[in-house]
Amino acid sequence: MTSNEAVSKVAAALEGAGIPYMLVGSYSSNMYGVARSTQDADFVV
């Protein structure tokens, strides 16, 4: 499983349960073009 697949599955599970969340940290900054060396995904629930 890739990191994109893992983040998608967690996000889908949270959305399916109606739990509000926010994706933060290096994963989200990488998606916006601000490169960081780590590839972790941090969720605020």
C-alpha positions as CSV (number, residue, x, y, z in Angstrom):
1,M,0.0,0.0,0.0
2,T,1.4,3.4,-0.9
3,S,1.2,6.5,1.3
4,N,-1.5,8.0,-1.0
5,E,-3.6,4.9,-0.6
6,A,-3.2,4.8,3.2
7,V,-4.2,8.5,3.5
8,S,-7.2,8.0,1.2
9,K,-8.4,5.0,3.2
10,V,-8.1,6.9,6.5
11,A,-9.8,10.0,5.1
12,A,-12.6,7.8,3.6
13,A,-13.2,6.1,6.9
14,L,-13.3,9.3,8.8
15,E,-15.7,10.9,6.3
16,G,-17.9,7.7,6.3
17,A,-18.2,7.9,10.0
18,G,-19.0,11.6,9.9
19,I,-15.9,12.5,11.9
20,P,-14.5,16.0,11.1
21,Y,-10.7,15.9,10.4
22,M,-7.9,18.0,9.0
23,L,-4.8,16.7,7.2
24,V,-1.7,18.6,8.3
25,G,2.1,18.3,8.3
26,S,4.5,17.3,5.6
27,Y,2.0,15.3,3.6
28,S,-0.3,18.2,3.1
29,S,2.5,20.7,2.4
30,N,3.9,18.3,-0.2
31,M,0.6,18.3,-1.9
32,Y,0.7,22.1,-2.2
33,G,4.2,22.1,-3.7
34,V,6.2,22.9,-0.6
35,A,8.6,20.0,-0.6
36,R,9.7,18.5,2.7
37,S,11.9,15.5,3.3
38,T,9.4,13.5,5.4
39,Q,6.4,11.7,4.0
40,D,4.3,11.4,7.1
41,A,0.6,12.2,7.2
42,D,-0.8,13.9,10.3
43,F,-4.5,14.0,11.0
44,V,-6.2,16.3,13.4
45,V,-9.5,14.7,14.5
